[in-house]
């Protein structure tokens, strides 16, 4: 019997890439001889992160549509047509048993072409509000794995499987302890710690909120681990130059050891991307969610509200973060009962071993095809 062959397509952000890698790792663990190929978008984050994880990737020239500068969409359409042709050649040459889409620019042309060529397909929809591409593909794909209940309003009910969103193994099976983690960041174990993350690129108003009133936290004896994002790191570094941070601040453009960051944190401030929320649920972390206003169909706000209505997190509007974020962190981190309540509620929403559940569906699809 020939080894299984799988294409995983999508990317654009860490929120798409890390679950994709988790699915690939789980599939490879179950089927060590399997061959896996990624298809991503050229010049996007996946073109670096996927090879670093040990997998081969092909890039498509596909880009997103412009909502305001509509004339520029002529070029977008030409790139889409070109991407469909490349996707067809990749699928023909690789001969996959199944094609999996995780969201992002590249998943559209790859999944569309796979369905036209009769290849079984699976979508992993991460958000509580389905994206345009996945809604469009829903009628053509074989199976749809979702992270939230009630997705029948977007997809055919008979195709839906509730699996949750995969998280990285080092978070799913957390082994780092708090003292070890704080030592990594050169912080003290006798102080409370706030973790602030705004995504790999950064979040302007979150960074402004921390930068503007950081003294409130430091003067209250609160330590801060701060991922500024690549775009804002230099500005933050200049702002803090010469400032006495009381040896209670660690900051960088990117946190490579997120297991340590979460282990050290008493409270987490985060955007409301699907992947971030899944991590917070798994780890039962009291969280302040600040949804990005710069995402399609405001899906981060909908993700956050799905947690907030279950009393699992606090939400702050992005426009208010600059003025009230630090005060909100201080209020929460000093309220032990509130923190315990949030931790318990968000933990009840966790979906464990999601990657394994998705691989179950992939295996079922492949075996059904071979009958």
SULRA-V174710 format. One record per residue. NEAR is the number of other C-alpha atoms within 10 Angstrom. D_LAST is the distance of its C-alpha to the last C-alpha in Angstrom with 1 decimal. Layout:
NEAR,D_LAST ; NEAR,D_LAST
//
This chain:
3,13.5 ; 6,14.9 ; 11,16.1 ; 19,14.6 ; 17,16.7 ; 24,17.9 ; 25,20.7 ; 28,23.0 ; 31,25.5 ; 25,28.7 ; 29,32.0 ; 20,35.6 ; 17,36.9 ; 18,36.5 ; 21,34.9 ; 24,31.9 ; 23,31.9 ; 22,32.2 ; 22,29.2 ; 29,27.2 ; 22,28.4 ; 19,27.7 ; 27,24.0 ; 25,23.9 ; 22,25.8 ; 22,23.6 ; 24,20.4 ; 16,22.3 ; 12,23.7 ; 14,20.3 ; 13,18.9 ; 12,22.1 ; 13,20.8 ; 15,19.1 ; 18,20.8 ; 20,22.0 ; 21,24.1 ; 26,26.2 ; 26,27.5 ; 28,30.7 ; 24,33.9 ; 18,36.7 ; 14,39.8 ; 16,38.2 ; 16,38.0 ; 26,34.5 ; 20,35.6 ; 11,37.7 ; 17,35.9 ; 21,32.4 ; 12,33.8 ; 10,36.0 ; 12,33.0 ; 10,31.7 ; 15,29.1 ; 14,29.3 ; 22,29.8 ; 16,30.3 ; 19,32.8 ; 25,32.9 ; 19,36.3 ; 26,35.2 ; 21,37.8 ; 13,38.4 ; 15,40.4 ; 12,44.1 ; 9,45.3 ; 8,49.0 ; 8,49.4 ; 10,47.3 ; 10,48.5 ; 12,46.8 ; 16,43.5 ; 12,43.9 ; 13,43.1 ; 18,40.2 ; 15,38.6 ; 12,39.1 ; 17,37.5 ; 21,34.5 ; 15,34.1 ; 15,34.5 ; 23,31.9 ; 22,29.3 ; 15,29.9 ; 19,29.7 ; 25,26.5 ; 18,24.9 ; 13,26.1 ; 18,25.0 ; 22,21.4 ; 12,21.5 ; 9,23.0 ; 14,21.1 ; 15,17.6 ; 21,16.2 ; 21,12.7 ; 25,14.5 ; 29,18.1 ; 27,20.2 ; 28,23.6 ; 26,26.4 ; 25,29.1 ; 23,31.9 ; 24,32.8 ; 30,30.1 ; 28,27.1 ; 23,27.9 ; 25,27.7 ; 29,24.7 ; 32,22.5 ; 20,23.8 ; 20,23.1 ; 25,19.5 ; 18,18.8 ; 11,20.5 ; 12,18.5 ; 9,15.1 ; 20,14.4 ; 23,13.2 ; 27,16.5 ; 25,18.3 ; 26,22.1 ; 26,24.3 ; 26,27.4 ; 26,30.2 ; 24,33.1 ; 22,34.2 ; 22,34.8 ; 19,31.9 ; 17,32.8 ; 12,33.0 ; 16,30.2 ; 24,27.6 ; 15,28.9 ; 15,28.5 ; 22,24.9 ; 18,23.8 ; 12,22.8 ; 17,20.5 ; 22,18.7 ; 21,15.6 ; 23,17.4 ; 27,21.1 ; 23,22.6 ; 24,26.3 ; 23,29.3 ; 21,31.4 ; 12,31.4 ; 14,32.0 ; 21,29.8 ; 11,28.8 ; 9,31.9 ; 16,30.2 ; 19,26.4 ; 14,24.2 ; 12,24.3 ; 10,20.7 ; 16,19.6 ; 21,22.1 ; 19,21.8 ; 17,25.2 ; 24,25.0 ; 27,28.4 ; 34,29.3 ; 28,28.8 ; 27,32.1 ; 20,33.2 ; 14,32.9 ; 13,36.7 ; 18,37.1 ; 17,34.3 ; 14,35.7 ; 15,39.4 ; 11,41.6 ; 16,44.6 ; 13,47.7 ; 18,50.2 ; 15,53.1 ; 14,51.1 ; 21,49.8 ; 22,53.3 ; 13,54.7 ; 13,52.2 ; 18,53.7 ; 13,57.2 ; 21,57.7 ; 15,59.4 ; 15,57.7 ; 9,60.5 ; 14,59.8 ; 18,57.2 ; 26,54.8 ; 26,53.2 ; 23,50.2 ; 25,50.1 ; 24,47.1 ; 25,46.7 ; 23,43.7 ; 18,43.6 ; 17,45.8 ; 20,48.1 ; 23,49.4 ; 17,52.9 ; 20,54.1 ; 27,52.8 ; 24,54.6 ; 17,57.7 ; 19,57.7 ; 25,57.6 ; 15,60.0 ; 15,62.5 ; 16,62.9 ; 19,61.7 ; 16,65.2 ; 15,64.5 ; 19,61.8 ; 17,63.5 ; 12,66.8 ; 12,65.1 ; 16,63.8 ; 20,60.2 ; 28,58.2 ; 27,55.8 ; 24,52.8 ; 22,52.3 ; 25,49.5 ; 29,51.3 ; 23,48.6 ; 15,49.1 ; 14,51.0 ; 18,53.6 ; 19,54.2 ; 14,57.3 ; 11,59.0 ; 19,58.4 ; 14,59.8 ; 10,62.9 ; 12,63.4 ; 12,63.4 ; 9,65.5 ; 8,68.6 ; 8,67.5 ; 11,67.9 ; 16,64.5 ; 11,65.9 ; 12,63.2 ; 20,60.9 ; 19,58.6 ; 15,55.8 ; 18,54.3 ; 17,52.1 ; 21,50.0 ; 19,46.8 ; 18,46.0 ; 9,43.8 ; 12,43.9 ; 14,42.7 ; 22,42.2 ; 24,45.9 ; 25,46.8 ; 25,45.1 ; 21,46.5 ; 29,49.9 ; 22,49.8 ; 19,51.3 ; 23,50.5 ; 23,48.2 ; 24,48.8 ; 23,45.8 ; 28,44.3 ; 26,41.6 ; 27,38.6 ; 22,35.4 ; 24,34.9 ; 19,38.6 ; 27,38.4 ; 26,35.3 ; 21,37.3 ; 23,40.3 ; 25,38.4 ; 21,36.9 ; 20,40.4 ; 20,42.3 ; 27,44.8 ; 28,47.6 ; 28,47.1 ; 25,49.0 ; 27,46.6 ; 27,47.9 ; 25,45.4 ; 24,45.6 ; 15,46.9 ; 9,45.5 ; 11,41.8 ; 12,39.9 ; 13,40.3 ; 13,42.2 ; 22,39.0 ; 25,40.8 ; 23,43.3 ; 17,40.5 ; 21,38.8 ; 26,42.2 ; 20,43.0 ; 18,39.8 ; 20,41.3 ; 18,44.9 ; 10,44.5 ; 13,43.2 ; 15,46.4 ; 28,44.4 ; 26,46.3 ; 19,49.4 ; 20,49.1 ; 17,51.7 ; 16,51.7 ; 19,51.6 ; 13,55.0 ; 13,56.6 ; 20,55.4 ; 19,58.2 ; 16,60.8 ; 15,59.3 ; 26,56.6 ; 22,58.8 ; 17,60.5 ; 14,57.2 ; 22,56.1 ; 17,59.4 ; 12,59.3 ; 19,55.8 ; 20,56.3 ; 13,59.5 ; 10,58.0 ; 10,56.4 ; 11,55.5 ; 15,53.8 ; 19,51.8 ; 13,50.6 ; 15,49.7 ; 21,47.6 ; 22,45.9 ; 17,44.9 ; 20,43.7 ; 25,41.6 ; 20,40.1 ; 13,38.8 ; 20,36.7 ; 20,34.9 ; 20,31.1 ; 18,30.5 ; 18,27.7 ; 25,26.3 ; 24,24.6 ; 19,22.7 ; 21,21.6 ; 27,20.4 ; 18,18.5 ; 15,16.8 ; 18,15.6 ; 24,14.7 ; 18,12.6 ; 11,10.9 ; 18,10.3 ; 19,9.0 ; 11,6.5 ; 10,5.5 ; 12,5.6 ; 7,3.8 ; 5,0.0
//
